[in-house]
Amino acid sequence: MLAQARAPERAQEPVLAREPELGPELGPDFIAACEGWRRSVPKPALIVVDVLQRIKPAGRASRNSYENDYSVLADLQQWATEHGVSVLVLHHTRKAWVPKK
């Protein structure tokens, strides 16, 4: 888990980064990190994943991208529902460089 400098009232909010030494890929380790955060704060309410591609494991070639995304998010959705925590997952359908005019 990567800690970022934050205002004192936000000091307990974690930032999970998808870097080999800093944060987990979406799966059991990611959910365990979310659970650790949930237990460490007085009123856990929201997790923002920016952007899904950073934490998403490789999908199966036999599935389309929707099926792969749905499959990898199912366990996180179940955890969030069980604990009353909202999860917002950002996903870009196209992220291309556009020159400034």
ChimeraX commands (.cxc) that place a marker at each C-alpha (Angstrom):
marker #1 position 0.00,0.00,0.00 radius 0.5
marker #1 position 1.32,3.40,-0.94 radius 0.5
marker #1 position 0.78,6.29,1.44 radius 0.5
marker #1 position 0.47,9.78,0.01 radius 0.5
marker #1 position 0.84,13.09,1.79 radius 0.5
marker #1 position -2.66,14.23,2.71 radius 0.5
marker #1 position -4.44,16.70,4.92 radius 0.5
marker #1 position -4.55,15.47,8.56 radius 0.5
marker #1 position -8.27,14.70,8.40 radius 0.5
marker #1 position -7.63,12.44,5.40 radius 0.5
marker #1 position -4.48,10.76,6.71 radius 0.5
marker #1 position -6.15,7.35,7.08 radius 0.5
marker #1 position -7.25,7.18,3.44 radius 0.5
marker #1 position -4.99,4.74,1.60 radius 0.5
marker #1 position -3.80,4.93,-1.96 radius 0.5
marker #1 position -3.24,1.55,-3.59 radius 0.5
marker #1 position -0.90,1.69,-6.55 radius 0.5
marker #1 position -0.38,-0.97,-9.18 radius 0.5
marker #1 position 3.38,-1.10,-9.00 radius 0.5
marker #1 position 5.09,-4.42,-8.23 radius 0.5
marker #1 position 6.47,-3.26,-4.90 radius 0.5
marker #1 position 3.58,-0.97,-3.93 radius 0.5
marker #1 position 0.21,-2.57,-4.48 radius 0.5
marker #1 position -1.69,-5.69,-5.37 radius 0.5
marker #1 position -3.35,-6.75,-8.58 radius 0.5
marker #1 position -7.13,-7.12,-8.37 radius 0.5
marker #1 position -7.82,-10.41,-6.64 radius 0.5
marker #1 position -7.58,-11.80,-3.09 radius 0.5
marker #1 position -4.62,-9.59,-2.11 radius 0.5
marker #1 position -6.39,-6.44,-3.32 radius 0.5
marker #1 position -9.55,-7.35,-1.42 radius 0.5
marker #1 position -7.46,-8.10,1.69 radius 0.5
marker #1 position -5.89,-4.63,1.39 radius 0.5
marker #1 position -9.36,-3.08,1.08 radius 0.5
marker #1 position -10.50,-5.04,4.12 radius 0.5
marker #1 position -7.49,-3.82,6.10 radius 0.5
marker #1 position -8.41,-0.26,5.18 radius 0.5
marker #1 position -12.09,-0.84,6.04 radius 0.5
marker #1 position -11.18,-2.03,9.51 radius 0.5
marker #1 position -8.77,0.86,10.08 radius 0.5
marker #1 position -11.16,3.78,9.53 radius 0.5
marker #1 position -14.21,4.81,11.59 radius 0.5
marker #1 position -16.70,5.13,8.70 radius 0.5
marker #1 position -15.51,3.37,5.56 radius 0.5
marker #1 position -17.65,4.47,2.63 radius 0.5
marker #1 position -15.92,4.66,-0.75 radius 0.5
marker #1 position -13.08,3.12,-2.70 radius 0.5
marker #1 position -12.11,4.67,-6.03 radius 0.5
marker #1 position -10.15,2.58,-8.51 radius 0.5
marker #1 position -8.44,4.90,-10.98 radius 0.5
marker #1 position -8.10,3.25,-13.48 radius 0.5
marker #1 position -9.20,-0.41,-13.79 radius 0.5
marker #1 position -6.40,-1.25,-16.22 radius 0.5
marker #1 position -3.77,-0.61,-13.50 radius 0.5
marker #1 position -5.03,-3.44,-11.29 radius 0.5
marker #1 position -6.75,-5.74,-13.76 radius 0.5
marker #1 position -5.18,-9.15,-14.29 radius 0.5
marker #1 position -4.93,-10.61,-17.78 radius 0.5
marker #1 position -8.21,-11.96,-19.08 radius 0.5
marker #1 position -9.02,-15.18,-20.87 radius 0.5
marker #1 position -8.79,-15.21,-24.64 radius 0.5
marker #1 position -12.04,-17.18,-24.82 radius 0.5
marker #1 position -13.99,-14.27,-23.27 radius 0.5
marker #1 position -14.74,-10.80,-24.57 radius 0.5
marker #1 position -13.54,-7.76,-22.61 radius 0.5
marker #1 position -16.91,-7.26,-20.87 radius 0.5
marker #1 position -16.92,-10.86,-19.62 radius 0.5
marker #1 position -13.33,-10.55,-18.40 radius 0.5
marker #1 position -14.02,-7.27,-16.56 radius 0.5
marker #1 position -17.21,-8.64,-15.01 radius 0.5
marker #1 position -15.41,-11.77,-13.87 radius 0.5
marker #1 position -12.50,-9.97,-12.19 radius 0.5
marker #1 position -14.79,-7.46,-10.46 radius 0.5
marker #1 position -17.27,-10.02,-9.09 radius 0.5
marker #1 position -15.37,-10.77,-5.86 radius 0.5
marker #1 position -14.76,-7.07,-5.19 radius 0.5
marker #1 position -18.46,-6.36,-5.73 radius 0.5
marker #1 position -19.41,-9.14,-3.32 radius 0.5
marker #1 position -17.01,-7.80,-0.66 radius 0.5
marker #1 position -18.31,-4.24,-1.11 radius 0.5
marker #1 position -21.94,-5.37,-0.84 radius 0.5
marker #1 position -21.26,-7.41,2.30 radius 0.5
marker #1 position -19.57,-4.46,4.01 radius 0.5
marker #1 position -21.64,-1.54,2.73 radius 0.5
marker #1 position -18.71,0.08,0.96 radius 0.5
marker #1 position -19.21,1.73,-2.43 radius 0.5
marker #1 position -16.64,1.07,-5.13 radius 0.5
marker #1 position -16.21,3.38,-8.10 radius 0.5
marker #1 position -14.14,1.87,-10.91 radius 0.5
marker #1 position -12.94,4.17,-13.67 radius 0.5
marker #1 position -12.40,2.65,-17.09 radius 0.5
marker #1 position -11.27,4.33,-20.29 radius 0.5
marker #1 position -12.63,2.96,-23.55 radius 0.5
marker #1 position -10.06,5.01,-25.43 radius 0.5
marker #1 position -7.19,7.00,-24.08 radius 0.5
marker #1 position -5.33,8.54,-26.95 radius 0.5
marker #1 position -2.97,11.47,-26.97 radius 0.5
marker #1 position -4.51,14.58,-28.49 radius 0.5
marker #1 position -2.25,17.50,-29.42 radius 0.5
marker #1 position -3.07,20.91,-27.95 radius 0.5
marker #1 position -4.44,23.46,-30.39 radius 0.5
marker link #1:1,2 radius 0.2
marker link #1:2,3 radius 0.2
marker link #1:3,4 radius 0.2
marker link #1:4,5 radius 0.2
marker link #1:5,6 radius 0.2
marker link #1:6,7 radius 0.2
marker link #1:7,8 radius 0.2
marker link #1:8,9 radius 0.2
marker link #1:9,10 radius 0.2
marker link #1:10,11 radius 0.2
marker link #1:11,12 radius 0.2
marker link #1:12,13 radius 0.2
marker link #1:13,14 radius 0.2
marker link #1:14,15 radius 0.2
marker link #1:15,16 radius 0.2
marker link #1:16,17 radius 0.2
marker link #1:17,18 radius 0.2
marker link #1:18,19 radius 0.2
marker link #1:19,20 radius 0.2
marker link #1:20,21 radius 0.2
marker link #1:21,22 radius 0.2
marker link #1:22,23 radius 0.2
marker link #1:23,24 radius 0.2
marker link #1:24,25 radius 0.2
marker link #1:25,26 radius 0.2
marker link #1:26,27 radius 0.2
marker link #1:27,28 radius 0.2
marker link #1:28,29 radius 0.2
marker link #1:29,30 radius 0.2
marker link #1:30,31 radius 0.2
marker link #1:31,32 radius 0.2
marker link #1:32,33 radius 0.2
marker link #1:33,34 radius 0.2
marker link #1:34,35 radius 0.2
marker link #1:35,36 radius 0.2
marker link #1:36,37 radius 0.2
marker link #1:37,38 radius 0.2
marker link #1:38,39 radius 0.2
marker link #1:39,40 radius 0.2
marker link #1:40,41 radius 0.2
marker link #1:41,42 radius 0.2
marker link #1:42,43 radius 0.2
marker link #1:43,44 radius 0.2
marker link #1:44,45 radius 0.2
marker link #1:45,46 radius 0.2
marker link #1:46,47 radius 0.2
marker link #1:47,48 radius 0.2
marker link #1:48,49 radius 0.2
marker link #1:49,50 radius 0.2
marker link #1:50,51 radius 0.2
marker link #1:51,52 radius 0.2
marker link #1:52,53 radius 0.2
marker link #1:53,54 radius 0.2
marker link #1:54,55 radius 0.2
marker link #1:55,56 radius 0.2
marker link #1:56,57 radius 0.2
marker link #1:57,58 radius 0.2
marker link #1:58,59 radius 0.2
marker link #1:59,60 radius 0.2
marker link #1:60,61 radius 0.2
marker link #1:61,62 radius 0.2
marker link #1:62,63 radius 0.2
marker link #1:63,64 radius 0.2
marker link #1:64,65 radius 0.2
marker link #1:65,66 radius 0.2
marker link #1:66,67 radius 0.2
marker link #1:67,68 radius 0.2
marker link #1:68,69 radius 0.2
marker link #1:69,70 radius 0.2
marker link #1:70,71 radius 0.2
marker link #1:71,72 radius 0.2
marker link #1:72,73 radius 0.2
marker link #1:73,74 radius 0.2
marker link #1:74,75 radius 0.2
marker link #1:75,76 radius 0.2
marker link #1:76,77 radius 0.2
marker link #1:77,78 radius 0.2
marker link #1:78,79 radius 0.2
marker link #1:79,80 radius 0.2
marker link #1:80,81 radius 0.2
marker link #1:81,82 radius 0.2
marker link #1:82,83 radius 0.2
marker link #1:83,84 radius 0.2
marker link #1:84,85 radius 0.2
marker link #1:85,86 radius 0.2
marker link #1:86,87 radius 0.2
marker link #1:87,88 radius 0.2
marker link #1:88,89 radius 0.2
marker link #1:89,90 radius 0.2
marker link #1:90,91 radius 0.2
marker link #1:91,92 radius 0.2
marker link #1:92,93 radius 0.2
marker link #1:93,94 radius 0.2
marker link #1:94,95 radius 0.2
marker link #1:95,96 radius 0.2
marker link #1:96,97 radius 0.2
marker link #1:97,98 radius 0.2
marker link #1:98,99 radius 0.2
marker link #1:99,100 radius 0.2
marker link #1:100,101 radius 0.2
view
